[in-house]
Amino acid sequence: MDIRVVVGLNVQRLRRERDISQEELSLRSDCTRGYLSGIETGRRNPTVLFLAGLARALESDVSEFFVKPAKVSVTRKGGAVEAGEGVKQPALKAKRARTHPSK
């Protein structure tokens, strides 16, 4: 499993355990909600300094971000996706193909 996905799933888990919205955590950690969402979905690669600040905002230790989950159920629109060993990252949207003819 990609380390960015591991970190993202743990950030999301800790945030939800504390009943904090992405908006609230983004204010506490001085980032945008979109950036935080990108971290939680494994699409962003945050710095160690940012992770330290995020851990403080979650009243947690940065080491908790690196605990590899045994099996995770990730909910997406259209159903749940099971993630575990051998899964590199959660399902992401595919880019749309162009539907208009080239010039």
DOFIMI-945839 format. One record per residue: residue in one letter; x, y, z of N, C-alpha, C in turn; residue number from 1. Coordinates in nm, 3 decimals. Atoms other than C-alpha are relative to their C-alpha. Example, Ala and Ser with C-alpha at 12.3 -4.5 7.8 and 13.67 -1.06 7.14 Angstrom:
% residues 2
@resn A	n_px 0.089	n_py -0.119	n_pz 0.000	ca_px 1.230	ca_py -0.450	ca_pz 0.780	c_px 0.090	c_py 0.120	c_pz 0.000	resi 1 $
@resn S	n_px -0.082	n_py -0.119	n_pz -0.006	ca_px 1.367	ca_py -0.106	ca_pz 0.714	c_px -0.077	c_py 0.109	c_pz 0.073	resi 2 $
This chain:
% residues 103
@resn M	n_px 0.085	n_py -0.117	n_pz 0.000	ca_px 0.000	ca_py 0.000	ca_pz 0.000	c_px 0.090	c_py 0.123	c_pz 0.000	resi 1 $
@resn D	n_px -0.075	n_py -0.126	n_pz 0.010	ca_px 0.135	ca_py 0.344	ca_pz -0.094	c_px -0.002	c_py 0.072	c_pz 0.135	resi 2 $
@resn I	n_px -0.011	n_py -0.067	n_pz -0.129	ca_px 0.258	ca_py 0.534	ca_pz 0.214	c_px -0.091	c_py 0.122	c_pz 0.008	resi 3 $
@resn R	n_px 0.091	n_py -0.116	n_pz -0.001	ca_px 0.053	ca_py 0.839	ca_pz 0.110	c_px -0.143	c_py -0.043	c_pz 0.034	resi 4 $
@resn V	n_px 0.134	n_py 0.053	n_pz -0.030	ca_px -0.262	ca_py 0.625	ca_pz 0.129	c_px -0.007	c_py -0.038	c_pz 0.148	resi 5 $
@resn V	n_px -0.004	n_py 0.037	n_pz -0.142	ca_px -0.160	ca_py 0.488	ca_pz 0.471	c_px -0.016	c_py 0.126	c_pz 0.086	resi 6 $
@resn V	n_px 0.008	n_py -0.125	n_pz -0.075	ca_px -0.105	ca_py 0.842	ca_pz 0.602	c_px -0.140	c_py 0.060	c_pz -0.012	resi 7 $
@resn G	n_px 0.132	n_py -0.059	n_pz 0.022	ca_px -0.430	ca_py 0.965	ca_pz 0.448	c_px -0.110	c_py -0.072	c_pz 0.075	resi 8 $
@resn L	n_px 0.103	n_py 0.077	n_pz -0.071	ca_px -0.641	ca_py 0.685	ca_pz 0.591	c_px 0.009	c_py 0.022	c_pz 0.151	resi 9 $
@resn N	n_px -0.017	n_py -0.025	n_pz -0.143	ca_px -0.493	ca_py 0.743	ca_pz 0.936	c_px -0.040	c_py 0.142	c_pz 0.040	resi 10 $
@resn V	n_px 0.045	n_py -0.137	n_pz -0.027	ca_px -0.549	ca_py 1.120	ca_pz 0.919	c_px -0.152	c_py 0.002	c_pz 0.005	resi 11 $
@resn Q	n_px 0.146	n_py 0.004	n_pz 0.004	ca_px -0.910	ca_py 1.055	ca_pz 0.821	c_px -0.057	c_py -0.072	c_pz 0.123	resi 12 $
@resn R	n_px 0.046	n_py 0.076	n_pz -0.118	ca_px -0.954	ca_py 0.794	ca_pz 1.098	c_px 0.010	c_py 0.083	c_pz 0.127	resi 13 $
@resn L	n_px -0.019	n_py -0.082	n_pz -0.120	ca_px -0.811	ca_py 1.023	ca_pz 1.367	c_px -0.096	c_py 0.119	c_pz 0.001	resi 14 $
@resn R	n_px 0.092	n_py -0.114	n_pz 0.009	ca_px -1.019	ca_py 1.317	ca_pz 1.244	c_px -0.142	c_py -0.043	c_pz 0.035	resi 15 $
@resn R	n_px 0.135	n_py 0.049	n_pz -0.027	ca_px -1.340	ca_py 1.113	ca_pz 1.250	c_px -0.017	c_py -0.045	c_pz 0.144	resi 16 $
@resn E	n_px 0.006	n_py 0.042	n_pz -0.140	ca_px -1.261	ca_py 0.962	ca_pz 1.592	c_px -0.021	c_py 0.119	c_pz 0.092	resi 17 $
@resn R	n_px 0.012	n_py -0.121	n_pz -0.081	ca_px -1.242	ca_py 1.318	ca_pz 1.725	c_px -0.121	c_py 0.084	c_pz -0.040	resi 18 $
@resn D	n_px 0.121	n_py -0.068	n_pz 0.048	ca_px -1.560	ca_py 1.419	ca_pz 1.540	c_px 0.030	c_py 0.142	c_pz -0.047	resi 19 $
@resn I	n_px -0.042	n_py -0.129	n_pz 0.055	ca_px -1.384	ca_py 1.701	ca_pz 1.354	c_px -0.025	c_py -0.003	c_pz -0.150	resi 20 $
@resn S	n_px 0.022	n_py -0.008	n_pz 0.145	ca_px -1.489	ca_py 1.811	ca_pz 1.005	c_px 0.130	c_py 0.034	c_pz -0.071	resi 21 $
@resn Q	n_px -0.118	n_py -0.040	n_pz 0.078	ca_px -1.237	ca_py 1.860	ca_pz 0.726	c_px 0.019	c_py 0.151	c_pz 0.008	resi 22 $
@resn E	n_px -0.007	n_py -0.146	n_pz -0.007	ca_px -1.321	ca_py 2.230	ca_pz 0.737	c_px 0.065	c_py 0.046	c_pz 0.130	resi 23 $
@resn E	n_px -0.055	n_py -0.036	n_pz -0.130	ca_px -1.243	ca_py 2.255	ca_pz 1.109	c_px 0.148	c_py -0.037	c_pz 0.010	resi 24 $
@resn L	n_px -0.141	n_py 0.042	n_pz -0.006	ca_px -0.919	ca_py 2.056	ca_pz 1.081	c_px 0.086	c_py 0.086	c_pz -0.092	resi 25 $
@resn S	n_px -0.078	n_py -0.086	n_pz 0.091	ca_px -0.808	ca_py 2.266	ca_pz 0.785	c_px 0.028	c_py 0.136	c_pz 0.065	resi 26 $
@resn L	n_px -0.022	n_py -0.127	n_pz -0.072	ca_px -0.855	ca_py 2.581	ca_pz 0.997	c_px 0.105	c_py -0.018	c_pz 0.110	resi 27 $
@resn R	n_px -0.094	n_py 0.026	n_pz -0.108	ca_px -0.664	ca_py 2.427	ca_pz 1.288	c_px 0.142	c_py -0.024	c_pz -0.050	resi 28 $
@resn S	n_px -0.133	n_py 0.035	n_pz 0.053	ca_px -0.376	ca_py 2.313	ca_pz 1.065	c_px 0.048	c_py 0.098	c_pz -0.107	resi 29 $
@resn D	n_px -0.039	n_py -0.106	n_pz 0.093	ca_px -0.362	ca_py 2.626	ca_pz 0.845	c_px 0.022	c_py -0.050	c_pz -0.143	resi 30 $
@resn C	n_px -0.003	n_py 0.044	n_pz 0.140	ca_px -0.438	ca_py 2.463	ca_pz 0.509	c_px -0.141	c_py 0.009	c_pz -0.056	resi 31 $
@resn T	n_px 0.133	n_py -0.001	n_pz 0.059	ca_px -0.729	ca_py 2.448	ca_pz 0.267	c_px -0.068	c_py -0.135	c_pz 0.020	resi 32 $
@resn R	n_px 0.074	n_py 0.125	n_pz -0.012	ca_px -1.003	ca_py 2.189	ca_pz 0.294	c_px 0.035	c_py -0.092	c_pz -0.116	resi 33 $
@resn G	n_px -0.037	n_py 0.079	n_pz 0.118	ca_px -0.910	ca_py 2.074	ca_pz -0.057	c_px 0.133	c_py -0.071	c_pz 0.016	resi 34 $
@resn Y	n_px -0.130	n_py 0.062	n_pz -0.024	ca_px -0.549	ca_py 2.011	ca_pz 0.043	c_px -0.014	c_py -0.115	c_pz 0.099	resi 35 $
@resn L	n_px 0.023	n_py 0.105	n_pz -0.100	ca_px -0.662	ca_py 1.814	ca_pz 0.348	c_px -0.070	c_py -0.120	c_pz -0.064	resi 36 $
@resn S	n_px 0.069	n_py 0.108	n_pz 0.071	ca_px -0.898	ca_py 1.612	ca_pz 0.128	c_px 0.099	c_py -0.079	c_pz -0.085	resi 37 $
@resn G	n_px -0.102	n_py 0.066	n_pz 0.081	ca_px -0.606	ca_py 1.537	ca_pz -0.104	c_px 0.092	c_py -0.089	c_pz 0.083	resi 38 $
@resn I	n_px -0.082	n_py 0.083	n_pz -0.091	ca_px -0.402	ca_py 1.408	ca_pz 0.191	c_px -0.078	c_py -0.125	c_pz 0.038	resi 39 $
@resn E	n_px 0.082	n_py 0.114	n_pz -0.045	ca_px -0.689	ca_py 1.188	ca_pz 0.313	c_px -0.022	c_py -0.104	c_pz -0.110	resi 40 $
@resn T	n_px 0.021	n_py 0.093	n_pz 0.110	ca_px -0.730	ca_py 1.033	ca_pz -0.032	c_px 0.131	c_py -0.050	c_pz -0.061	resi 41 $
@resn G	n_px -0.129	n_py 0.049	n_pz 0.047	ca_px -0.356	ca_py 0.974	ca_pz -0.084	c_px 0.049	c_py 0.066	c_pz -0.127	resi 42 $
@resn R	n_px -0.042	n_py -0.070	n_pz 0.121	ca_px -0.324	ca_py 1.223	ca_pz -0.370	c_px 0.104	c_py 0.107	c_pz 0.026	resi 43 $
@resn R	n_px -0.098	n_py -0.103	n_pz -0.037	ca_px -0.101	ca_py 1.468	ca_pz -0.181	c_px 0.115	c_py -0.063	c_pz 0.076	resi 44 $
@resn N	n_px -0.121	n_py 0.048	n_pz -0.067	ca_px 0.249	ca_py 1.423	ca_pz -0.041	c_px 0.046	c_py 0.108	c_pz 0.099	resi 45 $
@resn P	n_px -0.031	n_py -0.108	n_pz -0.095	ca_px 0.266	ca_py 1.643	ca_pz 0.273	c_px 0.141	c_py -0.011	c_pz 0.055	resi 46 $
@resn T	n_px -0.133	n_py -0.001	n_pz -0.060	ca_px 0.596	ca_py 1.747	ca_pz 0.428	c_px -0.007	c_py -0.051	c_pz 0.144	resi 47 $
@resn V	n_px -0.008	n_py 0.045	n_pz -0.139	ca_px 0.712	ca_py 1.617	ca_pz 0.764	c_px -0.043	c_py 0.114	c_pz 0.094	resi 48 $
@resn L	n_px 0.039	n_py -0.114	n_pz -0.083	ca_px 0.668	ca_py 1.967	ca_pz 0.909	c_px -0.152	c_py 0.018	c_pz 0.000	resi 49 $
@resn F	n_px 0.145	n_py -0.012	n_pz 0.005	ca_px 0.308	ca_py 1.980	ca_pz 0.788	c_px -0.065	c_py -0.111	c_pz 0.083	resi 50 $
@resn L	n_px 0.056	n_py 0.112	n_pz -0.077	ca_px 0.238	ca_py 1.634	ca_pz 0.935	c_px 0.015	c_py 0.024	c_pz 0.151	resi 51 $
@resn A	n_px -0.018	n_py -0.030	n_pz -0.142	ca_px 0.380	ca_py 1.750	ca_pz 1.269	c_px -0.107	c_py 0.098	c_pz 0.047	resi 52 $
@resn G	n_px 0.105	n_py -0.095	n_pz -0.034	ca_px 0.139	ca_py 2.045	ca_pz 1.270	c_px -0.137	c_py -0.063	c_pz -0.001	resi 53 $
@resn L	n_px 0.127	n_py 0.070	n_pz 0.009	ca_px -0.147	ca_py 1.821	ca_pz 1.166	c_px -0.020	c_py -0.090	c_pz 0.123	resi 54 $
@resn A	n_px 0.007	n_py 0.083	n_pz -0.120	ca_px -0.067	ca_py 1.584	ca_pz 1.453	c_px -0.035	c_py 0.085	c_pz 0.122	resi 55 $
@resn R	n_px 0.033	n_py -0.091	n_pz -0.111	ca_px -0.076	ca_py 1.878	ca_pz 1.697	c_px -0.148	c_py 0.039	c_pz -0.006	resi 56 $
@resn A	n_px 0.140	n_py -0.041	n_pz 0.017	ca_px -0.412	ca_py 1.989	ca_pz 1.554	c_px -0.096	c_py -0.113	c_pz 0.038	resi 57 $
@resn L	n_px 0.082	n_py 0.117	n_pz -0.034	ca_px -0.545	ca_py 1.634	ca_pz 1.606	c_px 0.027	c_py -0.050	c_pz 0.143	resi 58 $
@resn E	n_px -0.041	n_py 0.040	n_pz -0.135	ca_px -0.388	ca_py 1.616	ca_pz 1.956	c_px 0.045	c_py -0.146	c_pz -0.001	resi 59 $
@resn S	n_px -0.047	n_py 0.136	n_pz 0.025	ca_px -0.204	ca_py 1.307	ca_pz 1.839	c_px 0.152	c_py 0.003	c_pz -0.018	resi 60 $
@resn D	n_px -0.142	n_py 0.011	n_pz 0.030	ca_px 0.149	ca_py 1.183	ca_pz 1.775	c_px 0.016	c_py -0.030	c_pz -0.149	resi 61 $
@resn V	n_px -0.020	n_py 0.017	n_pz 0.143	ca_px 0.284	ca_py 1.195	ca_pz 1.420	c_px 0.020	c_py -0.147	c_pz -0.038	resi 62 $
@resn S	n_px -0.022	n_py 0.142	n_pz 0.029	ca_px 0.376	ca_py 0.825	ca_pz 1.445	c_px -0.131	c_py -0.073	c_pz -0.031	resi 63 $
@resn E	n_px 0.129	n_py 0.064	n_pz 0.027	ca_px 0.003	ca_py 0.739	ca_pz 1.438	c_px -0.039	c_py 0.007	c_pz -0.147	resi 64 $
@resn F	n_px 0.029	n_py -0.012	n_pz 0.142	ca_px -0.006	ca_py 0.849	ca_pz 1.073	c_px 0.059	c_py -0.115	c_pz -0.082	resi 65 $
@resn F	n_px -0.073	n_py 0.101	n_pz 0.076	ca_px 0.224	ca_py 0.562	ca_pz 0.972	c_px -0.035	c_py -0.143	c_pz 0.038	resi 66 $
@resn V	n_px 0.046	n_py 0.133	n_pz -0.038	ca_px 0.039	ca_py 0.267	ca_pz 1.125	c_px -0.074	c_py -0.060	c_pz -0.118	resi 67 $
@resn K	n_px 0.059	n_py 0.062	n_pz 0.119	ca_px -0.042	ca_py 0.032	ca_pz 0.839	c_px -0.127	c_py -0.078	c_pz 0.039	resi 68 $
@resn P	n_px 0.123	n_py 0.072	n_pz -0.031	ca_px -0.407	ca_py -0.081	ca_pz 0.853	c_px 0.000	c_py -0.140	c_pz -0.060	resi 69 $
@resn A	n_px 0.007	n_py 0.138	n_pz 0.050	ca_px -0.467	ca_py -0.456	ca_pz 0.817	c_px -0.098	c_py -0.009	c_pz -0.116	resi 70 $
@resn K	n_px 0.102	n_py 0.001	n_pz 0.105	ca_px -0.785	ca_py -0.412	ca_pz 0.613	c_px -0.087	c_py 0.122	c_pz 0.021	resi 71 $
@resn V	n_px 0.076	n_py -0.124	n_pz -0.008	ca_px -0.979	ca_py -0.098	ca_pz 0.534	c_px -0.116	c_py -0.005	c_pz -0.096	resi 72 $
@resn S	n_px 0.114	n_py -0.015	n_pz 0.088	ca_px -1.322	ca_py -0.038	ca_pz 0.393	c_px -0.014	c_py 0.148	c_pz -0.032	resi 73 $
@resn V	n_px 0.006	n_py -0.139	n_pz 0.044	ca_px -1.324	ca_py 0.285	ca_pz 0.191	c_px -0.132	c_py 0.021	c_pz -0.071	resi 74 $
@resn T	n_px 0.129	n_py -0.025	n_pz 0.062	ca_px -1.664	ca_py 0.427	ca_pz 0.105	c_px 0.015	c_py 0.104	c_pz -0.110	resi 75 $
@resn R	n_px -0.001	n_py -0.089	n_pz 0.115	ca_px -1.699	ca_py 0.589	ca_pz -0.235	c_px -0.142	c_py 0.009	c_pz -0.055	resi 76 $
@resn K	n_px 0.128	n_py -0.008	n_pz 0.066	ca_px -1.996	ca_py 0.708	ca_pz -0.435	c_px -0.019	c_py -0.126	c_pz -0.084	resi 77 $
@resn G	n_px 0.025	n_py 0.121	n_pz 0.077	ca_px -2.153	ca_py 0.397	ca_pz -0.581	c_px 0.036	c_py -0.127	c_pz 0.075	resi 78 $
@resn G	n_px -0.028	n_py 0.121	n_pz -0.076	ca_px -2.048	ca_py 0.159	ca_pz -0.303	c_px 0.133	c_py 0.003	c_pz 0.071	resi 79 $
@resn A	n_px -0.124	n_py 0.010	n_pz -0.078	ca_px -1.764	ca_py 0.047	ca_pz -0.079	c_px 0.107	c_py -0.070	c_pz -0.082	resi 80 $
@resn V	n_px -0.116	n_py 0.061	n_pz 0.063	ca_px -1.419	ca_py -0.043	ca_pz -0.204	c_px 0.085	c_py -0.060	c_pz 0.110	resi 81 $
@resn E	n_px -0.085	n_py 0.065	n_pz -0.101	ca_px -1.217	ca_py -0.296	ca_pz -0.003	c_px 0.146	c_py 0.026	c_pz -0.036	resi 82 $
@resn A	n_px -0.143	n_py -0.023	n_pz 0.021	ca_px -0.851	ca_py -0.203	ca_pz 0.037	c_px 0.078	c_py -0.081	c_pz 0.100	resi 83 $
@resn G	n_px -0.084	n_py 0.079	n_pz -0.090	ca_px -0.579	ca_py -0.419	ca_pz 0.187	c_px 0.133	c_py -0.025	c_pz -0.065	resi 84 $
@resn E	n_px -0.129	n_py 0.033	n_pz 0.058	ca_px -0.255	ca_py -0.588	ca_pz 0.096	c_px -0.009	c_py -0.004	c_pz -0.152	resi 85 $
@resn G	n_px -0.005	n_py 0.002	n_pz 0.145	ca_px -0.162	ca_py -0.536	ca_pz -0.266	c_px -0.077	c_py 0.112	c_pz -0.067	resi 86 $
@resn V	n_px 0.075	n_py -0.111	n_pz 0.056	ca_px -0.391	ca_py -0.236	ca_pz -0.312	c_px 0.087	c_py 0.124	c_pz 0.014	resi 87 $
@resn K	n_px -0.091	n_py -0.113	n_pz -0.004	ca_px -0.180	ca_py 0.064	ca_pz -0.405	c_px -0.066	c_py 0.126	c_pz 0.052	resi 88 $
@resn Q	n_px 0.071	n_py -0.116	n_pz -0.049	ca_px -0.441	ca_py 0.333	ca_pz -0.344	c_px -0.148	c_py -0.012	c_pz -0.031	resi 89 $
@resn P	n_px 0.144	n_py 0.007	n_pz 0.024	ca_px -0.816	ca_py 0.393	ca_pz -0.328	c_px -0.034	c_py 0.038	c_pz -0.144	resi 90 $
@resn A	n_px 0.046	n_py -0.031	n_pz 0.135	ca_px -1.012	ca_py 0.419	ca_pz -0.651	c_px -0.010	c_py 0.151	c_pz -0.018	resi 91 $
@resn L	n_px 0.007	n_py -0.142	n_pz 0.031	ca_px -0.975	ca_py 0.764	ca_pz -0.807	c_px -0.078	c_py 0.017	c_pz -0.129	resi 92 $
@resn K	n_px 0.076	n_py -0.027	n_pz 0.122	ca_px -1.184	ca_py 0.925	ca_pz -1.076	c_px 0.092	c_py -0.009	c_pz -0.122	resi 93 $
@resn A	n_px -0.075	n_py 0.006	n_pz 0.126	ca_px -1.067	ca_py 0.849	ca_pz -1.428	c_px -0.029	c_py 0.129	c_pz -0.077	resi 94 $
@resn K	n_px 0.021	n_py -0.118	n_pz 0.082	ca_px -1.020	ca_py 1.142	ca_pz -1.663	c_px -0.094	c_py -0.033	c_pz -0.114	resi 95 $
@resn R	n_px 0.094	n_py 0.020	n_pz 0.111	ca_px -1.294	ca_py 1.184	ca_pz -1.920	c_px 0.072	c_py 0.012	c_pz -0.134	resi 96 $
@resn A	n_px -0.053	n_py -0.009	n_pz 0.135	ca_px -1.213	ca_py 1.123	ca_pz -2.281	c_px -0.070	c_py 0.117	c_pz -0.071	resi 97 $
@resn R	n_px 0.061	n_py -0.110	n_pz 0.075	ca_px -1.273	ca_py 1.415	ca_pz -2.515	c_px -0.105	c_py -0.055	c_pz -0.095	resi 98 $
@resn T	n_px 0.108	n_py 0.046	n_pz 0.085	ca_px -1.597	ca_py 1.385	ca_pz -2.705	c_px -0.015	c_py 0.083	c_pz -0.126	resi 99 $
@resn H	n_px 0.011	n_py -0.081	n_pz 0.122	ca_px -1.547	ca_py 1.658	ca_pz -2.963	c_px 0.115	c_py -0.034	c_pz -0.095	resi 100 $
@resn P	n_px -0.105	n_py 0.034	n_pz 0.098	ca_px -1.350	ca_py 1.606	ca_pz -3.286	c_px 0.115	c_py 0.101	c_pz 0.006	resi 101 $
@resn S	n_px -0.117	n_py -0.087	n_pz 0.006	ca_px -0.999	ca_py 1.746	ca_pz -3.322	c_px -0.012	c_py 0.093	c_pz -0.118	resi 102 $
@resn K	n_px 0.004	n_py -0.097	n_pz 0.110	ca_px -0.948	ca_py 2.050	ca_pz -3.544	c_px 0.096	c_py -0.040	c_pz -0.108	resi 103 $
